[in-house]
């Protein structure tokens, strides 16, 4: 996980939509996919990129993988942006 991976993941509108969905709570890939008109493989690719960036985590429960938002990585990005602005609020 690196800052470049995080910024690349955030640059994609579909990935941002997935993060927006996950702010409500954990979801399976199928539940996430129901919100998009794309194949399961495409959703899987987006989830893989979000995991690689550290923006989401996964946990296994029986036969399902649940994806959750990892807010600490977003906080790091916000801190960096805030520092670019000179700490202005």
Residue, then its C-alpha position, 0 to 999 in steps of 0.5 A: x500500500x502506498x500513497x500513489x496506489x491510494x491516489x490512483x484508486x481515488x481517481x476512478x469515479x466507480x471506486x469513489x462510488x464504491x467507497x461511498x456505498x461502504x461508508x454505510x457499512x460492510x457489504x459483499x461484492x454481490x451487494x456492491x455489484x447490485x448498484x452498478x451496471x457492470x460485470x462481476x469481474x469488473x467489480x472484482x477488479x475495482x475491489x482489488x484496486x481499493x484493497x491494494x490501496x488500503x482504502x478497504x479491508x475484507x473479512x470472511x464470514x462463512x462463504x462470503x467476503x465482506x468489504x469495509x471502508x478503511x477510514x484511516x487511509x482517507x484520514x492520511x490523504x486529508x491530512x496531506x491535503x490540509x498540509x498543502x493548504x498550510x493547515x488552513x481550516 
